Amino acid sequence: MKTLKAVILSFLVCSVFSLFAEELAEKMHEPTHPQNIRVLLKKDTTEGLLEVKGGYYIHNPYDGSRISSGMFGKRFLVHCTTDGLKWGETFPGLHQIAIIPKSKDTSILLDGIQYDGIIAIYRVGNKLHIVNELPVESFLKSTLSSQFTYPHEEEVMSAIAIAARTTAYFHVSKNKDAFWHVGKAEAHYHGAALVIPDSSIVKAIDATRDMIMVTSKEGKKLPFAAIWTEHSGGKTAPFHSIFRKDLLAPKQGVEAPHAALDRNDAKWTFTITKQAFADHFGLKSIASVDLFVDQYANKIYALRLKDANTSFDLNFFKFQKKLGAENIKSNDFTVSIKGDDIAFTGFGKGPGVGLCLYSATSMAQNGDIAVKILSKFYPETYLINLSAMPSSK
């Protein structure tokens, strides 16, 4: 039986849908029912160990024609030949093949990792690009299972699922005709092995199936990059301000009062010697560290490092990767150089953009549902249910 929250959420979604569904169907130029996403698994590789357990078809992804099939599966290296591809058998004259399961009982593994959906191999020169095409819902279960191994509040999990689905549909619609939509590493994609069917995040994905957010751009309603941060420290910054690119996300940050009240408890510090710091970035010494800061939320998007003779700029994410996310926990910090040390003092955790999970948890504990949480952190966006939309012609 549906909970009251679920009924309210369903009502609100349907209300918003009635206003925007037809316009989205017309202007997205995308299939409005659940669709597939293509994930790049390997790029510019010479081979991959491809194993199929069960029946399969081999198609040409260029024109969809069937090339071959098998009843019992097989396990061989896939690699280039003089004029085509080889996977156990040779495919002369073909520069792309797609392995398609015959049934849900068939499993496909690449280099020992199991993947749902289709595996496509594209020859580019004398190297291979290997792509996994699978339903968006399966993709979400893989990517989110590795990021959320412990449960948040139910409504927060629902908000996360909708935000992640929105981002997935953004990649699909932005790169509609590309061989792949997103890379394995950037998407935190680990195949089917880590998915736990009864986990909190999987339940949230199933409960919010086909729900995404859209934003307005030049009269169109489009999905966008909807990310999250663990603790915003009191304010979130606009996506474009921190990432320095426009992926259709809302153009303003928001205040997060719950995180602001907890700001001092989310304080962190990191100290490193000047020489060790200089070594990390290939400098002989370090004279100063200048910060480039978003004006609204005071979040850092880039830094300028100087020694006696040279200086160079790098974005926050490259800087954080060099020193470690366990040390530089957020982009809300100040820097001081004293004696032989450089000290960083910061607040919160994460990139300071989008959904603040700490504040969302407090809102959920106060009775707010996912749709209200999302409207708070993604202003001027709309929630729709794709499964209720008319099929595109």
C-alpha positions in Angstrom: 0.0 0.0 0.0 1.4 3.5 -0.9 2.5 5.8 1.9 1.0 9.2 2.2 4.4 10.7 1.0 4.3 8.5 -2.0 0.8 9.6 -2.9 1.7 13.2 -2.5 4.8 12.8 -4.6 2.8 11.0 -7.3 0.2 13.8 -7.3 2.9 16.5 -7.6 4.7 14.7 -10.4 1.5 14.3 -12.4 0.6 17.9 -11.9 3.9 19.1 -13.2 3.8 16.6 -16.0 0.5 17.8 -17.3 2.0 21.2 -17.9 5.3 20.2 -19.6 5.1 16.7 -21.0 3.9 17.5 -24.5 6.4 20.4 -24.9 9.3 18.2 -23.7 8.3 15.3 -26.1 8.3 17.7 -29.0 11.5 19.6 -28.2 13.9 17.0 -26.8 13.8 15.1 -30.0 14.5 12.0 -28.0 12.5 8.8 -27.3 10.4 9.7 -24.3 10.1 6.2 -22.9 13.0 4.7 -21.0 16.0 4.4 -23.2 19.6 3.1 -23.2 22.8 4.8 -22.3 26.2 3.9 -23.9 29.2 3.7 -21.5 32.8 3.6 -22.9 34.5 0.7 -21.1 37.9 0.7 -22.9 39.4 3.2 -25.3 42.3 2.7 -27.7 43.0 -0.8 -26.5 44.5 -3.6 -28.5 42.3 -6.4 -27.1 39.7 -7.4 -24.5 38.8 -10.7 -23.0 35.1 -11.1 -24.0 33.1 -14.0 -22.5 29.4 -14.8 -23.1 27.6 -17.3 -21.0 24.5 -18.4 -22.8 22.9 -17.7 -26.2 23.8 -14.6 -28.1 23.5 -12.8 -31.4 26.2 -10.8 -33.2 24.9 -7.8 -35.1 26.5 -5.0 -37.1 25.7 -1.9 -35.1 26.1 0.2 -38.3 23.0 -1.2 -40.0 21.6 -3.6 -37.4 22.1 -6.7 -39.6 22.7 -10.0 -38.0 26.1 -11.5 -38.6 26.3 -14.6 -36.5 24.8 -16.2 -33.3 25.6 -18.9 -30.8 23.7 -21.2 -28.4 26.2 -21.9 -25.6 28.4 -18.9 -25.3 32.2 -18.6 -25.8 35.3 -16.9 -24.4 38.0 -15.4 -26.6 40.1 -12.3 -26.9 38.6 -9.7 -29.3 41.2 -7.9 -31.3 41.9 -6.5 -34.8 43.0 -8.5 -37.8 44.5 -7.2 -41.0 41.1 -6.2 -42.5 38.5 -6.6 -39.7 37.9 -8.1 -36.2 38.3 -11.4 -34.6 36.5 -12.9 -31.6 37.0 -16.7 -31.9 35.8 -16.4 -35.5 37.0 -13.7 -37.9 34.8 -10.9 -39.2 36.7 -9.8 -42.4 35.7 -6.4 -43.7 33.8 -5.5 -40.5 35.0 -2.7 -38.2 32.3 -3.0 -35.6 30.3 -5.8 -34.0 27.7 -5.9 -31.2 27.2 -8.8 -28.9 23.5 -9.1 -27.9 22.1 -11.5 -25.3 19.5 -13.9 -26.5 17.7 -13.9 -23.1 17.9 -12.5 -19.6 19.7 -15.6 -18.6 22.7 -14.8 -20.8 25.5 -12.9 -19.2 28.4 -11.0 -20.8 31.8 -10.4 -19.2 34.6 -8.1 -20.3 37.9 -8.8 -18.6 36.1 -10.7 -15.9 33.5 -8.0 -15.1 29.9 -8.7 -15.8 27.8 -6.1 -17.7 24.1 -5.9 -18.4 22.9 -5.1 -21.9 24.9 -5.1 -25.1 28.7 -5.0 -25.7 29.8 -3.2 -28.9 33.3 -3.2 -30.3 34.4 -0.5 -32.7 37.7 -0.5 -34.5 39.4 2.9 -34.8 42.6 2.5 -36.8 44.3 -0.5 -35.2 42.8 0.0 -31.8 39.5 -0.9 -30.2 36.8 1.1 -28.4 34.6 -1.2 -26.3 31.1 0.2 -25.3 28.4 -1.2 -23.1 24.8 -0.2 -24.0 22.3 -0.8 -21.3 19.0 0.6 -19.9 19.4 3.8 -17.9 17.8 2.2 -14.9 20.4 -0.6 -14.8 23.1 2.0 -15.3 21.9 4.0 -12.3 21.9 0.9 -10.1 25.5 0.2 -10.9 26.8 3.7 -10.5 24.9 4.6 -7.3 25.4 1.3 -5.6 29.1 1.9 -5.3 28.6 5.5 -4.1 25.9 4.8 -1.5 26.8 1.7 0.4 25.0 3.0 3.5 21.4 4.4 3.5 20.2 8.0 3.8 16.7 9.0 4.6 14.2 7.4 2.1 13.3 10.8 0.6 16.9 11.7 0.2 17.6 8.5 -1.6 14.7 9.3 -3.9 16.1 12.7 -4.6 19.5 11.3 -5.4 18.0 8.8 -7.8 16.1 11.5 -9.7 19.2 13.7 -9.8 21.4 10.9 -11.2 18.7 9.9 -13.7 18.5 13.6 -14.8 22.2 13.7 -15.4 22.2 10.4 -17.3 19.4 11.6 -19.6 21.4 14.8 -20.1 24.4 12.8 -21.4 22.1 10.8 -23.7 20.3 13.8 -25.2 23.5 15.8 -25.5 25.4 13.1 -27.3 22.5 11.4 -29.0 24.3 10.0 -32.1 27.7 9.4 -30.5 29.2 5.9 -30.1 29.2 6.5 -26.4 27.5 9.0 -24.0 29.8 8.8 -20.9 33.0 7.2 -19.8 33.2 4.4 -17.3 35.5 6.2 -14.8 33.7 9.6 -14.8 30.4 7.8 -14.3 31.7 5.5 -11.4 30.4 2.6 -13.5 31.3 -0.9 -12.3 29.1 -3.2 -14.2 26.4 -5.4 -12.7 28.5 -7.1 -9.9 28.1 -4.5 -7.2 24.3 -4.1 -7.5 22.5 -5.3 -4.4 18.8 -5.7 -5.4 17.3 -4.9 -1.9 19.6 -2.0 -1.1 18.2 1.4 -0.2 19.5 3.1 -3.3 18.2 0.3 -5.7 14.8 0.6 -4.0 14.9 4.4 -4.5 15.7 4.0 -8.2 12.8 1.6 -8.7 10.4 3.8 -6.7 11.3 6.9 -8.9 11.5 5.0 -12.2 11.5 7.3 -15.2 11.3 10.6 -13.2 13.7 13.3 -14.2 14.1 17.1 -13.8 14.2 19.5 -16.7 15.1 23.1 -17.0 14.2 25.8 -19.6 16.6 26.9 -22.3 15.5 28.9 -25.3 11.9 27.7 -24.9 12.9 24.0 -24.5 12.6 21.8 -21.4 15.8 19.8 -21.2 17.5 17.5 -18.7 20.7 18.9 -17.1 23.8 17.9 -15.1 22.3 17.5 -11.6 25.1 16.6 -9.1 25.3 16.7 -5.3 27.7 17.6 -2.5 27.9 15.9 0.9 28.0 19.1 3.0 27.8 22.5 1.4 28.9 24.5 4.5 25.9 26.7 4.2 25.6 27.7 0.5 25.8 25.9 -2.8 27.4 27.5 -5.9 26.1 27.4 -9.5 27.3 24.5 -11.5 28.8 26.6 -14.3 30.7 28.7 -11.8 32.7 25.8 -10.3 33.0 23.5 -13.3 33.5 26.4 -15.8 31.1 24.9 -18.4 27.4 25.1 -19.1 25.7 21.7 -18.8 22.2 23.4 -18.6 22.2 23.3 -14.7 20.5 26.1 -12.8 22.5 29.4 -12.9 22.2 30.2 -9.2 23.3 28.7 -6.0 21.1 28.5 -2.9 21.4 28.9 0.8 21.4 25.8 2.9 20.5 26.8 6.5 20.8 23.3 8.0 24.4 23.1 6.7 25.1 26.6 7.8 24.2 25.8 11.4 26.5 22.8 11.3 29.3 24.7 9.5 31.8 24.7 12.4 31.2 21.1 13.1 32.1 20.4 9.5 35.4 22.2 9.7 38.6 20.6 8.5 42.3 21.4 8.4 45.3 20.2 6.4 48.9 21.2 6.8 51.8 20.3 4.4 55.4 21.5 4.2 56.1 24.0 1.5 58.7 21.7 -0.1 56.3 18.7 -0.1 53.6 21.0 -1.6 56.0 22.2 -4.3 57.0 18.7 -5.2 53.4 17.7 -5.7 53.1 20.3 -8.4 56.5 20.1 -10.0 57.7 23.4 -8.6 61.2 24.2 -7.1 59.5 26.2 -4.3 56.2 27.9 -3.5 55.9 31.6 -3.0 52.1 32.0 -3.0 48.8 30.3 -3.6 46.1 32.5 -5.0 42.4 31.4 -5.0 39.7 32.0 -7.7 36.4 32.1 -5.9 32.7 32.0 -6.8 31.3 35.3 -5.5 28.0 34.0 -4.3 29.0 30.9 -2.3 32.7 31.7 -1.8 33.6 28.3 -3.3 37.0 27.9 -5.1 37.0 26.9 -8.7 40.7 27.4 -9.5 44.1 28.2 -8.0 47.2 29.9 -9.1 50.5 28.5 -7.8 53.7 30.6 -7.9 57.3 30.0 -7.2 60.1 32.6 -7.6 60.1 32.5 -11.4 56.9 30.8 -12.7 53.2 30.4 -12.0 50.5 28.2 -13.3 46.8 27.8 -12.9 44.8 24.6 -12.3 41.2 23.9 -11.5 40.0 22.8 -8.1 39.4 19.2 -9.1 43.0 18.7 -10.4 44.3 20.4 -7.3 42.2 18.2 -5.0 43.3 15.1 -6.9 47.0 15.9 -6.4 46.7 16.4 -2.6 43.9 13.8 -2.1 40.2 14.2 -1.4 40.8 12.9 2.2 43.0 16.0 2.8 41.3 18.7 0.7 37.7 17.8 1.6 35.9 20.6 -0.1 36.4 23.8 -2.2 35.3 26.0 0.7 38.7 26.9 2.2 41.4 29.5 2.9 45.2 29.1 2.7 47.9 30.5 4.9 51.7 30.2 4.5 53.6 30.3 7.8 57.3 29.4 8.1 57.9 26.1 6.3 54.2 25.1 6.2 51.1 25.7 4.2 47.8 25.3 6.1 44.4 24.8 4.6 41.3 25.5 6.7 38.0 24.5 5.2 34.3 23.6 5.8 32.0 21.0 4.5 32.7 18.1 2.0 32.4 17.8 -1.7 32.3 20.3 -4.7 29.7 22.6 -3.1 27.3 22.3 -6.1 23.7 21.0 -6.4 21.9 18.9 -3.8 23.4 19.3 -0.3 23.0 15.8 1.2 23.4 17.1 4.8 20.6 19.7 4.4 18.5 17.3 2.4 18.7 14.8 5.3 17.6 17.4 7.8 14.7 18.4 5.5 13.6 14.8 5.2 13.7 14.3 8.9 11.5 17.4 9.2 8.9 15.7 6.9 9.9 17.2 3.5 9.5 14.8 0.5 11.9 14.4 -2.4 10.1 16.8 -4.7 10.4 19.6 -2.2 14.0 18.8 -1.6 14.8 18.9 -5.3 13.0 22.2 -5.8 15.0 23.7 -3.1 18.4 22.8 -4.5 17.6 22.9 -8.2 15.6 26.2 -8.5 13.4 26.9 -11.6 13.4 23.2 -12.7 10.5 20.9 -13.2 9.9 17.2 -12.4 8.4 15.0 -15.0 7.6 11.2 -15.4 8.9 10.0 -18.8 6.9 6.8 -18.8 3.7 8.8 -18.9 4.7 10.8 -21.9 3.5 10.0 -25.4 5.9 8.0 -27.7 7.8 10.1 -30.1 7.1 9.4 -33.8 
